[in-house]
Amino acid sequence: MTGFKPKMTPEQARRDHTRMMRFLALNALSGMALGILVTCGILYFDVAGMGSRIARSSEPLLPLLLIGFPMALIFGGAVTATAIWTMPYERLFAPEPSGRDEDEGPDAPR
């Protein structure tokens, strides 16, 4: 990535940051929902007998939290990290085109 940074007014920067934070929050929430969905799938399909053991437990809330909360955090973090990794900021920070045709090549006179 180049060191080029576009000049933005404070209002444009504020809108950009708000849009970016909303994008990251949406990805984090969708990842957490995916983690809860995977936890529900593990319990529904009774993987390693976990669903039946929790169903017979006298206190099922604690095992559900001990399985569901870390899964939600891990999936939320992974989806958010992927969203950060694939953000389209290279287009935003790309320098303006010079006005030359693309097929002239780098040795063409300006």
FILUMKE-243945 format. One line per 4 residues: their letters; for each residue x, y, z of N, C-alpha, C. Coordinates in steps of 0.2 Angstrom, whole numbers, plus 5000, padded with zeros to 4 digits. Each point is the difference from the previous one (the first is absolute). Layout:
N
A	X Y Z X Y Z X Y Z; ... .
This chain:
110
MTGF	5004 4994 5000 4996 5006 5000 5004 5006 5000; 4998 5005 4996 5004 5006 5000 4999 5005 5006; 5004 5005 5001 5000 5004 5005 4995 5006 4998; 4996 4999 4995 4995 5006 4998 4994 4999 5004 .
KPKM	4998 5006 5003 4994 5001 5003 4996 5005 4997; 4993 4999 4999 4996 5005 4997 4999 5006 5005; 4999 5006 4998 4998 5005 5004 4992 5000 5001; 4998 4999 5007 4993 5000 5001 4999 5005 5005 .
TPEQ	4994 5003 4999 4997 5005 5005 4999 4996 5007; 4999 5003 5005 4998 4997 5007 4994 4996 4999; 4995 5003 4997 4993 4997 4999 5001 4994 4996; 5004 5000 4994 5001 4994 4996 5003 4994 5004 .
ARRD	5005 5002 5004 5004 4995 5004 4995 4997 5006; 4996 5004 5002 4995 4998 5005 4995 4995 4997; 4998 5002 4994 4995 4995 4997 5004 4994 4998; 5006 5000 4998 5004 4994 4998 5001 4996 5006 .
HTRM	5002 5003 5006 5001 4996 5006 4993 4997 5002; 4995 5003 5000 4993 4998 5002 4998 4994 4996; 5001 5000 4993 4999 4995 4995 5004 4994 5002; 5007 5001 5001 5004 4995 5001 4998 4996 5007 .
MRFL	4999 5004 5005 4998 4997 5006 4993 4996 5000; 4995 5002 4996 4994 4997 4999 5002 4993 4996; 5004 5000 4995 5002 4995 4996 5003 4994 5005; 5005 5002 5004 5003 4996 5005 4995 4997 5005 .
ALNA	4996 5004 5002 4995 4998 5005 4995 4995 4997; 4998 5001 4994 4996 4995 4997 5003 4993 4998; 5006 5001 4999 5004 4993 4999 5001 4997 5006; 5002 5003 5006 5001 4997 5006 4993 4997 5002 .
LSGM	4995 5003 5000 4993 4997 5002 4998 4994 4995; 5002 5001 4994 4998 4994 4996 5005 4994 5001; 5006 5001 5002 5004 4995 5002 4998 4997 5007; 4998 5004 5004 4997 4997 5007 4994 4996 4999 .
ALGI	4996 5002 4995 4994 4997 4999 5002 4993 4997; 5005 5000 4995 5002 4994 4997 5003 4995 5006; 5004 5003 5005 5002 4996 5005 4994 4997 5004; 4995 5003 5002 4994 4998 5003 4997 4994 4996 .
LVTC	5000 5001 4994 4997 4996 4995 5004 4993 5000; 5006 5001 5000 5004 4994 5000 4999 4996 5007; 5000 5004 5005 4999 4997 5007 4993 4996 5000; 4995 5003 4997 4993 4997 5000 5001 4993 4996 .
GILY	5004 5001 4994 5001 4994 4996 5003 4994 5004; 5005 5002 5004 5004 4995 5004 4995 4997 5005; 4996 5004 5003 4995 4997 5005 4994 4996 4996; 4998 5002 4995 4995 4997 4996 5002 4993 4997 .
FDVA	5006 5000 4997 5002 4994 4998 5004 4995 5005; 5000 5003 5006 5002 4996 5006 5007 4997 4998; 5005 5005 4998 5007 4998 4999 5003 4999 5007; 5003 4994 5000 5003 4997 5006 4996 4999 5006 .
GMGS	4993 5000 4999 4995 4999 5005 4999 5006 5004; 5003 5006 4998 4999 5006 5003 4993 5003 5001; 4996 4999 4995 4993 5002 5001 4996 4996 5005; 5001 4993 5000 4996 4996 5004 5003 5001 5008 .
RIAR	5006 5001 5000 5003 5002 5007 4997 5006 5003; 5000 5005 4996 4997 5007 5002 4993 4999 5001; 4996 4997 4996 4993 4999 5001 4998 4996 5007; 5005 4996 5002 4999 4996 5006 5003 5004 5006 .
SSEP	5003 5005 4999 5003 5003 5006 4995 5004 5004; 5002 5001 5007 4996 5003 5004 5001 5008 4999; 5005 5002 4998 5002 5007 4998 5002 5001 4993; 4996 5000 4995 5002 5000 4993 5003 5007 4998 .
LLPL	4998 5005 5004 5002 5007 4997 5008 5001 5000; 5003 4998 5005 5007 5000 5001 5004 4997 4994; 4999 4994 4998 5003 4996 4995 4998 5004 4993; 4994 5002 4999 4998 5004 4994 5004 5006 4999 .
LLIG	5001 5004 5006 5004 5006 5000 5008 4998 4998; 5002 4995 5003 5007 4998 5000 5002 4998 4993; 4995 4997 4996 5001 4998 4993 4998 5006 4995; 4994 5003 5001 4998 5005 4996 5004 5007 5000 .
FPMA	5002 5002 5006 5003 5007 5000 5007 5000 4997; 5004 4995 5001 5007 5000 4996 4999 4999 4993; 4995 4996 4998 4999 4999 4993 4998 5006 4996; 4995 5004 5004 4998 5007 4997 5006 5004 5000 .
LIFG	5004 5001 5005 5006 5004 4999 5005 4998 4995; 5001 4994 4999 5005 4998 4995 4998 5001 4993; 4993 4998 4999 4998 5001 4993 4999 5008 4999; 4998 5004 5005 4999 5007 4999 5007 5003 4998 .
GAVT	5005 4998 5004 5007 5003 4999 5002 4998 4993; 4999 4993 4998 5003 4998 4993 4996 5004 4995; 4994 5001 5000 4996 5003 4995 5002 5007 5000; 5001 5003 5005 5002 5007 5000 5007 5001 4998 .
ATAI	5005 4996 5001 5007 5000 4998 5000 4999 4992; 4995 4995 4998 5000 5000 4992 4997 5006 4997; 4995 5003 5003 4998 5006 4998 5005 5006 4999; 5004 5000 5006 5005 5005 5000 5005 4999 4994 .
WTMP	5002 4993 4999 5005 4998 4995 4998 5002 4993; 4993 4999 4999 4998 5001 4993 4997 5007 4999; 5001 5005 5004 4997 5007 5000 5003 5003 4993; 4995 5004 4997 5002 5002 4993 5004 5007 5001 .
YERL	5004 5001 5004 5003 5007 5001 5006 5001 4995; 5002 4995 4997 5005 5001 4995 4997 5005 4994; 4994 4998 4998 4997 5005 4995 4999 5007 5003; 4998 5000 5006 4999 5007 5003 5007 5004 5000 .
FAPE	5005 4997 5002 5006 5003 5000 5005 5000 4994; 4997 4997 4995 5004 5000 4993 5001 5007 4997; 5006 5001 4998 5001 5007 4997 4995 5001 4994; 4999 5006 4998 4996 5002 4994 5003 4998 4994 .
PSGR	4997 4998 4995 5003 4998 4993 5003 5006 4997; 5006 4999 4997 5003 5005 4997 4997 5003 4993; 4996 4997 4998 4996 5002 4994 5003 4997 4993; 5006 4996 5001 5003 4996 4994 4995 4994 4999 .
DEDE	5001 4998 4994 4997 4994 4998 5004 4994 5003; 4996 4995 5002 5003 4994 5003 5005 4996 4995; 4998 5000 4994 5005 4996 4995 5005 5004 4997; 5002 5006 5003 5006 5004 4997 5006 4997 5003 .
GPDA	4999 4998 5006 5006 4997 5004 5004 5005 5004; 5005 4997 5004 5003 5005 5005 5005 5004 4996; 5003 4999 4994 5005 5003 4997 4997 5006 4995; 4993 5000 5000 4997 5005 4995 5001 5007 5003 .
PR	5002 5005 4996 5000 5007 5002 4994 5003 5003; 5001 5004 5005 4994 5003 5003 4998 5006 4997 .
